Amino acid sequence: MRSIFLLAVAALPLLADSPMDEHNKRIRESATVLNEIMSAGDKGIPKDLLEKAQCVGIVPNLKRVGLILGAKYGKGVLTCRHGNGPAWSAPSTIRIEGGSIGLQIGVGETDLIFIVMNESGVNKISQDKFTVGADASVMAGPVGRSAAAETDAVMKAEILAYSRSHGLFAGVSLEGATLRPDNSDNEKIYGHPVTQKQLLHGNETPRPSSRALFDELDKWAPYKKVG
């Protein structure tokens, strides 16, 4: 009996998900979150904003805990448009930590989406680490079919953020949260050391599993040639 137990313990590392398995799962979950939120019509991200987004980050099942002030931790994916066409970059695995998500009580999970709206935001999010609100401006994003009536402040924001918790979807504050690439995971996924900047600027070939996320992005944020 003891021998069977020891064999079972020894086999546990083999049963654990590999970084690639986790990456594929995270891609699928991110694609599902985006599809569900955008399918909500008047309760989703305005499609005209998403079409203008330079980058899209999705963190499924962000862990949160707190009373009024809260902590959060989660891993997700970030991809940016690159080149002069419709292509999306190989997704970077990212970590988001610290800060609070508005007023909150208890422990739970939140789906987080943030969209980067301009080149300045892209440059900042390409760094190894930055603090939202300090290193880059962020606003709670508007919700609805169109953002045409929103203020100049919203339209000029570098990053717009949203969250979904207990079925409710709304713009959200991410002030004080830090965002950084998970370089260890990215190295294992792509087979060699790679920076977030290299990934987001299209210098790495996406893994086949990324297609699930790209299909949703192409559906809800199709490429529109300017000029």
Protein Blocks (a to p, Z undefined) as FASTA:
>chain_A
ZZmmmmmmmmmmmmpccfklmmmmmmmmmmmmmmmmmmnommmccfklmmmpmbdcddeh
iacedehiacddddddddddehjbfbdcdddddddeehjehjaedjdddddddddfbfkl
mmmmmpmbdcehjlpccddddedjbfklpcfklmmpmbdcdddeehiacdddfehiacdd
dfklmmmmnopacdfklmmnopaccdfklmmmmmmmmmmmccddeZZ
